[in-house]
Amino acid sequence: MYYSSGNYEAFSRPRKPKGVEKKTACFVGSGLAALAGAAFLIRDGHLAGNQISILERQQLPGGALDGIKEPQRGFVIRGGREMEDHFECLWDLYRSIPSLEVKGASVLDEFYWLDKDDPNSSLQRATVNRGEDAHTDGLFTLSEQAQKEIVQLFLATRQEMENKRIQEVFSKEFLSSNFWLYWRTMFAFEEWHSALEMKLYLHRFIHQIRGMPDFSTLKFTRYNQYESLVLPLVKWLLDHGVIFHYGTEVTDVDFDIAPGSKQATRIYWRRDGREGGLDLGPDDLLFLTIGSLTENSDNGDHHTPAKLNLGPAPAWDLWRRIASKDPAFGHPEVFGSHIPETKWESATVTTLDQRIPKYIQKIAKRDPFSGKVVTGGIVTAKDSSWLLSWTVNRQPHFKQQSKCWT
């Protein structure tokens, strides 16, 4: 698919590839990338759904967008991704996926109408002293020197920023600004994270800068992203014959590596305690989504903090095994070798009791039970030593939640 500044190319469908009837596709992982890849293969690649398999170690799809009701803990999610109107591939995909909520509409239609009727914004972006307004007041508080540093980072080459940390390219003037407070809490950055990554984020999200103080450029789904995005897509894939294998941990892949070509020849997995695998030929496509964002994540609650899990990480271990076979398969150690320094913690309120809403309403300046936008994004406790950020989404956040106290 080609994209230009108009819709001439964007709305046309690709030709059916020659020989596609002979091909199969296998996806490792069932996060949004794999689900979208399978959908595009069907819609634009003309590949039959029953020729596509998705292998997932967990017992439900969604990856970082998963969500579930646990008997002893209630409704649990591992967060949601901030969304905006320039997710070009995502919206291209979801214009083709039927909504589970609105008859005759696509997921894109449902999302678009919702955010037209109930546009997002935050009325209090940060707090101090247990809920008092931190009075960031929409200001960036960037000195002239700090502004120059942002421009220098934006214009720098990738090579100039490689192997540098944010604190090596920005002064204390920048790191004490409201801009950095907005940025680091919105995009989960720390001072010791990659300067190159921040540069690339600046390029990708420069249009978001005007909305950073109040999140007015963000948009959110009606329910959690598992129910609003993952489930409609999974249903569409199942309706097209895609085969899901849950409880299947892919452990390794063999490759035939020659000058100018790399062919996956066998995939290995562990399912129900048994070792298994599949031989692959030239017509078998293999897509690996590895290095999971939520690998080894842990959930805390009101009484128990989340634990830092430094144990085995199957998704990252798979990438390490593959990367050891050829340099072209990447460098996972760059991303997964500094967990204590790169971890991130946040709090998402999905279940309230009658003691809590009045405090949320005082901070959010909105009724938590209106069914509309509540906090409008994360609220950051500015005087927290680790910048605790929490959010309350539209209620109910899960369809099964009580309509009274959710």
C-alpha positions as CSV (number, residue, x, y, z in Angstrom):
1,M,0.0,0.0,0.0
2,Y,1.3,3.4,-0.9
3,Y,0.4,6.6,0.9
4,S,0.6,10.2,-0.4
5,S,-0.8,13.5,0.6
6,G,-4.1,12.7,-1.1
7,N,-6.5,9.7,-1.0
8,Y,-6.0,8.5,-4.6
9,E,-3.5,5.8,-3.6
10,A,-4.7,5.3,0.0
11,F,-8.2,4.1,-1.0
12,S,-7.2,1.7,-3.8
13,R,-6.7,-2.0,-3.0
14,P,-3.4,-3.8,-4.0
15,R,-3.5,-6.4,-6.7
16,K,-3.7,-10.1,-5.7
17,P,0.0,-11.3,-5.5
18,K,1.0,-14.1,-7.8
19,G,1.2,-17.4,-6.1
20,V,-0.5,-16.2,-2.9
21,E,-2.6,-19.4,-2.8
22,K,0.5,-21.4,-2.0
23,K,1.6,-19.3,0.9
24,T,1.1,-19.7,4.6
25,A,1.8,-17.2,7.4
26,C,2.7,-17.8,11.1
27,F,2.8,-15.0,13.7
28,V,4.7,-15.3,17.0
29,G,2.8,-13.4,19.6
30,S,-0.7,-12.0,19.4
31,G,-0.2,-8.4,20.3
32,L,-1.7,-5.6,18.2
33,A,1.2,-5.8,15.7
34,A,0.6,-9.4,14.9
35,L,-3.1,-9.1,14.8
36,A,-2.8,-6.1,12.5
37,G,-0.3,-8.0,10.3
38,A,-2.7,-10.9,9.9
39,A,-5.6,-8.6,9.0
40,F,-3.5,-6.7,6.4
41,L,-2.4,-10.0,4.9
42,I,-6.1,-11.0,4.5
43,R,-7.4,-7.6,3.4
44,D,-4.6,-6.3,1.2
45,G,-2.5,-9.4,0.6
46,H,-5.4,-11.6,-0.4
47,L,-4.1,-14.5,1.7
48,A,-6.8,-16.8,2.9
49,G,-7.4,-16.6,6.7
50,N,-7.2,-20.4,7.2
51,Q,-3.6,-20.2,6.0
52,I,-2.6,-17.9,8.9
53,S,-1.7,-19.2,12.4
54,I,-1.0,-17.1,15.5
55,L,1.1,-18.6,18.3
56,E,0.6,-17.0,21.8
57,R,2.3,-17.9,25.1
58,Q,-0.6,-16.4,27.2
59,Q,-4.1,-17.7,27.3
60,L,-5.6,-14.6,25.7
61,P,-4.6,-12.3,22.8
62,G,-3.7,-8.6,23.0
63,G,-0.1,-8.4,24.3
64,A,0.3,-5.1,26.1
65,L,-3.4,-4.4,25.5
66,D,-4.7,-7.4,27.4
67,G,-7.4,-7.1,30.0
68,I,-9.2,-9.6,32.2
69,K,-11.4,-10.0,35.3
70,E,-9.5,-12.0,37.9
71,P,-11.6,-13.7,40.5
72,Q,-9.6,-12.5,43.5
73,R,-8.4,-9.1,42.2
74,G,-11.1,-7.8,40.1
75,F,-10.6,-6.1,36.7
76,V,-6.9,-6.0,35.7
77,I,-5.2,-4.3,32.7
78,R,-1.5,-3.6,32.1
79,G,-2.2,0.0,30.9
80,G,-3.4,1.5,27.7
81,R,-1.6,3.2,24.8
82,E,-2.2,6.9,24.3
83,M,-3.9,7.4,21.0
84,E,-4.2,10.2,18.5
85,D,-5.6,11.0,15.0
86,H,-2.3,10.4,13.2
87,F,-2.1,6.6,13.8
88,E,-2.4,6.2,10.0
89,C,-1.9,2.5,9.8
90,L,-4.2,1.8,12.8
91,W,-7.1,3.8,11.4
92,D,-6.6,2.4,7.9
93,L,-7.0,-1.0,9.5
94,Y,-9.9,-0.3,11.8
95,R,-12.0,1.3,9.0
96,S,-12.4,-2.3,7.8
97,I,-13.1,-3.9,11.2
98,P,-16.8,-4.0,12.3
99,S,-17.7,-2.5,15.7
100,L,-18.9,-4.8,18.4
101,E,-20.9,-1.9,19.9
102,V,-22.5,0.0,17.1
103,K,-24.5,-1.9,14.4
104,G,-23.4,-1.1,10.9
105,A,-20.3,0.9,12.0
106,S,-16.6,0.2,11.9
107,V,-14.4,0.4,14.9
108,L,-13.0,3.6,13.4
109,D,-16.6,5.0,13.0
110,E,-17.3,4.2,16.7
111,F,-14.1,5.8,17.9
112,Y,-14.5,8.9,15.7
113,W,-18.1,9.6,16.8
114,L,-17.3,9.0,20.5
115,D,-14.4,11.5,20.5
116,K,-16.4,14.1,18.5
117,D,-19.2,13.8,21.1
118,D,-16.9,13.7,24.1
119,P,-13.5,15.3,23.2
120,N,-10.6,14.6,25.5
121,S,-8.8,17.0,27.7
122,S,-7.3,17.2,31.2
123,L,-8.5,19.9,33.6
124,Q,-5.7,19.2,36.1
125,R,-2.5,17.8,34.7
126,A,-0.4,17.7,37.8
127,T,-0.8,17.9,41.6
128,V,1.2,18.6,44.8
129,N,0.4,18.1,48.4
130,R,-2.0,15.2,47.9
131,G,-4.3,16.6,45.2
132,E,-3.7,20.3,45.2
133,D,-3.2,21.9,41.8
134,A,0.5,22.1,40.9
135,H,-0.3,25.1,38.7
136,T,1.6,24.0,35.6
137,D,-1.1,26.2,34.0
138,G,-0.4,25.0,30.4
139,L,3.1,26.6,30.5
140,F,6.2,24.9,29.2
141,T,8.6,27.2,31.3
142,L,11.4,26.7,28.7
143,S,14.3,29.1,29.0
144,E,15.9,30.4,25.8
145,Q,18.8,28.0,26.4
146,A,16.4,25.0,26.9
147,Q,14.6,25.9,23.6
148,K,17.9,25.9,21.8
149,E,18.7,22.5,23.2
150,I,15.4,21.1,21.9
151,V,16.1,22.5,18.4
152,Q,19.7,21.1,18.5
153,L,18.4,17.6,19.4
154,F,15.8,17.8,16.6
155,L,18.3,18.7,14.0
156,A,21.1,16.4,15.2
157,T,21.9,13.3,13.1
158,R,21.2,9.9,14.4
159,Q,24.9,9.2,14.6
160,E,25.5,12.2,16.9
161,M,22.9,11.0,19.4
162,E,23.8,7.3,19.4
163,N,24.9,6.0,22.8
164,K,24.1,9.2,24.6
165,R,21.7,9.7,27.5
166,I,19.1,12.5,27.7
167,Q,20.9,14.1,30.6
168,E,24.1,14.3,28.4
169,V,22.4,16.6,25.8
170,F,20.1,18.7,28.0
171,S,21.0,21.1,30.8
172,K,19.4,21.4,34.2
173,E,17.4,24.3,32.9
174,F,15.6,22.0,30.5
175,L,15.3,19.1,33.0
176,S,13.6,21.4,35.5
177,S,11.0,22.7,33.0
178,N,7.3,21.9,32.8
179,F,8.0,20.7,29.2
180,W,10.2,17.9,30.6
181,L,7.6,17.1,33.2
182,Y,4.9,16.8,30.5
183,W,7.2,14.9,28.2
184,R,8.6,12.3,30.6
185,T,5.3,11.4,32.1
186,M,3.4,11.3,28.8
187,F,6.0,9.2,27.0
188,A,7.6,7.3,29.9
189,F,11.1,8.8,29.7
190,E,13.8,9.1,32.4
191,E,16.9,11.4,32.3
192,W,19.1,8.4,31.7
193,H,17.2,7.1,28.8
194,S,18.3,7.3,25.2
195,A,18.8,10.7,23.6
196,L,18.3,9.1,20.2
197,E,15.0,7.7,21.2
198,M,13.9,11.1,22.4
199,K,15.0,12.6,19.1
200,L,12.9,10.1,17.2
201,Y,9.9,10.7,19.4
202,L,10.2,14.5,18.7
203,H,10.1,13.8,15.0
204,R,7.1,11.4,15.3
205,F,5.1,13.4,17.8
206,I,6.0,17.0,17.2
207,H,2.3,17.7,16.5
208,Q,1.5,16.5,20.0
209,I,3.5,19.3,21.7
210,R,0.6,21.8,21.8
211,G,-1.5,19.2,23.6
212,M,1.1,18.0,26.1
213,P,-0.1,20.4,28.9
214,D,-3.7,19.2,28.8
215,F,-3.8,16.1,26.5
216,S,-6.3,17.8,24.2
217,T,-4.7,16.0,21.2
218,L,-5.2,12.6,22.6
219,K,-8.3,10.3,22.1
220,F,-9.4,7.3,24.1
221,T,-11.6,4.3,23.4
222,R,-15.0,3.8,25.1
223,Y,-13.8,0.8,27.1
224,N,-10.4,-0.6,27.8
225,Q,-8.3,-1.2,24.7
226,Y,-8.6,-5.0,25.0
227,E,-12.4,-4.8,24.6
228,S,-12.5,-1.8,22.3
229,L,-9.7,-2.7,19.9
230,V,-8.4,-6.3,20.4
231,L,-11.7,-8.2,20.6
232,P,-13.3,-6.7,17.4
233,L,-10.1,-7.5,15.5
234,V,-9.8,-11.0,16.9
235,K,-13.5,-11.7,16.0
236,W,-12.8,-10.5,12.5
237,L,-9.8,-12.7,12.1
238,L,-11.6,-15.7,13.5
239,D,-14.5,-15.0,11.1
240,H,-11.9,-15.2,8.3
241,G,-10.6,-18.5,9.5
242,V,-7.3,-17.5,11.3
243,I,-6.1,-20.2,13.7
244,F,-5.1,-19.1,17.2
245,H,-2.8,-21.4,19.3
246,Y,-2.7,-20.2,23.0
247,G,-0.4,-21.6,25.6
248,T,2.3,-21.9,23.0
249,E,5.7,-20.6,23.8
250,V,8.0,-20.3,20.8
251,T,11.6,-21.1,21.9
252,D,13.8,-20.9,18.8
253,V,13.9,-20.6,15.0
254,D,16.4,-22.2,12.6
255,F,17.5,-20.2,9.6
256,D,19.3,-20.9,6.3
257,I,21.6,-17.9,6.1
258,A,23.4,-17.2,2.9
259,P,24.7,-14.0,1.2
260,G,21.8,-11.9,0.3
261,S,19.1,-14.1,1.8
262,K,17.8,-15.5,5.1
263,Q,15.2,-18.2,5.2
264,A,13.5,-19.5,8.3
265,T,13.5,-23.3,8.0
266,R,12.0,-24.4,11.3
267,I,10.2,-23.0,14.3
268,Y,10.3,-24.6,17.7
269,W,7.7,-24.3,20.5
270,R,6.6,-25.7,23.8
271,R,2.9,-26.4,24.3
272,D,1.2,-28.2,27.2
273,G,4.6,-29.2,28.4
274,R,5.5,-30.9,25.1
275,E,8.2,-29.8,22.7
276,G,7.0,-29.3,19.1
277,G,7.7,-27.4,16.0
278,L,7.1,-26.9,12.3
279,D,9.3,-27.1,9.2
280,L,9.1,-24.0,7.0
281,G,9.7,-23.7,3.2
282,P,10.1,-20.8,0.8
283,D,6.3,-20.2,0.6
284,D,5.9,-20.0,4.4
285,L,6.0,-16.6,5.9
286,L,7.2,-16.1,9.6
287,F,6.5,-12.9,11.5
288,L,8.1,-12.6,15.0
289,T,7.0,-9.9,17.3
290,I,9.5,-10.2,20.1
291,G,10.9,-8.3,23.0
292,S,7.5,-7.7,24.7
293,L,6.8,-4.4,26.3
294,T,5.0,-6.1,29.2
295,E,7.3,-9.1,29.6
296,N,7.9,-9.9,33.4
297,S,5.4,-7.2,34.3
298,D,3.7,-7.4,37.7
299,N,0.5,-6.0,39.1
300,G,0.2,-4.5,42.6
301,D,-2.9,-3.5,44.5
302,H,-3.9,-1.2,47.4
303,H,-2.0,-3.5,49.8
304,T,0.8,-5.0,47.8
305,P,3.3,-3.2,45.6
306,A,4.2,-4.5,42.1
307,K,7.5,-6.5,42.2
308,L,10.5,-6.0,40.0
309,N,10.8,-9.4,38.2
310,L,14.3,-10.0,36.9
311,G,13.8,-13.7,36.2
312,P,13.6,-15.4,32.8
313,A,11.9,-13.4,30.1
314,P,10.8,-15.8,27.3
315,A,10.1,-13.2,24.6
316,W,13.5,-11.5,25.1
317,D,15.3,-14.8,25.4
318,L,13.8,-15.8,22.0
319,W,15.1,-12.6,20.5
320,R,18.6,-13.1,22.1
321,R,18.7,-16.6,20.6
322,I,17.8,-15.4,17.1
323,A,20.1,-12.4,17.3
324,S,23.0,-14.6,18.1
325,K,22.7,-16.2,14.7
326,D,23.2,-13.1,12.6
327,P,23.9,-9.4,13.4
328,A,21.1,-8.4,11.1
329,F,18.6,-9.7,13.6
330,G,19.3,-6.8,16.0
331,H,20.8,-6.1,19.4
332,P,18.4,-7.0,22.1
333,E,20.9,-6.2,24.8
334,V,20.6,-2.5,24.0
335,F,16.9,-2.6,25.0
336,G,16.7,-5.3,27.6
337,S,19.8,-5.2,29.7
338,H,19.1,-2.3,32.0
339,I,15.7,-3.2,33.5
340,P,16.2,-1.4,36.9
341,E,16.9,1.8,34.9
342,T,14.3,1.4,32.3
343,K,11.3,0.1,34.2
344,W,8.2,2.1,34.5
345,E,5.3,2.1,37.0
346,S,1.9,3.7,36.7
347,A,-1.5,3.3,38.3
348,T,-4.8,2.9,36.5
349,V,-7.9,3.1,38.6
350,T,-10.4,0.6,37.2
351,T,-12.5,-0.2,40.3
352,L,-13.7,2.4,42.8
353,D,-15.6,2.1,46.0
354,Q,-17.8,4.8,47.5
355,R,-15.0,6.5,49.5
356,I,-12.9,7.4,46.5
357,P,-15.0,9.2,43.8
358,K,-15.2,12.5,45.7
359,Y,-11.4,12.8,45.7
360,I,-11.2,12.0,42.0
361,Q,-13.9,14.5,41.2
362,K,-12.0,17.2,43.2
363,I,-8.9,16.6,41.1
364,A,-10.4,15.8,37.7
365,K,-13.2,18.5,38.1
366,R,-15.5,16.0,36.4
367,D,-18.1,13.4,37.7
368,P,-16.4,10.0,37.5
369,F,-19.7,8.3,36.8
370,S,-20.9,10.5,33.9
371,G,-19.7,7.9,31.4
372,K,-17.6,10.6,29.8
373,V,-14.0,11.7,30.0
374,V,-12.8,11.8,33.6
375,T,-9.1,12.7,34.1
376,G,-8.5,13.0,30.4
377,G,-5.1,11.3,30.7
378,I,-2.6,10.8,33.5
379,V,-2.5,13.0,36.5
380,T,1.1,13.3,37.8
381,A,1.9,13.8,41.5
382,K,4.7,16.3,40.9
383,D,6.1,16.0,44.4
384,S,6.2,12.2,44.2
385,S,9.9,11.0,44.3
386,W,9.1,8.8,41.3
387,L,6.5,11.0,39.6
388,L,3.5,8.7,40.3
389,S,1.0,9.1,37.5
390,W,-2.6,7.7,37.6
391,T,-5.6,7.9,35.4
392,V,-9.4,7.2,35.5
393,N,-10.9,6.4,32.2
394,R,-14.4,6.7,31.0
395,Q,-16.6,4.6,33.3
396,P,-17.4,1.7,33.2
397,H,-13.9,0.7,31.9
398,F,-15.0,-2.9,31.5
399,K,-18.4,-3.9,30.1
400,Q,-19.0,-6.2,33.0
401,Q,-18.4,-3.6,35.7
402,S,-21.3,-2.4,37.8
403,K,-23.1,0.7,36.5
404,C,-23.2,2.2,40.0
405,W,-19.8,1.8,41.6
406,T,-17.2,1.0,39.0
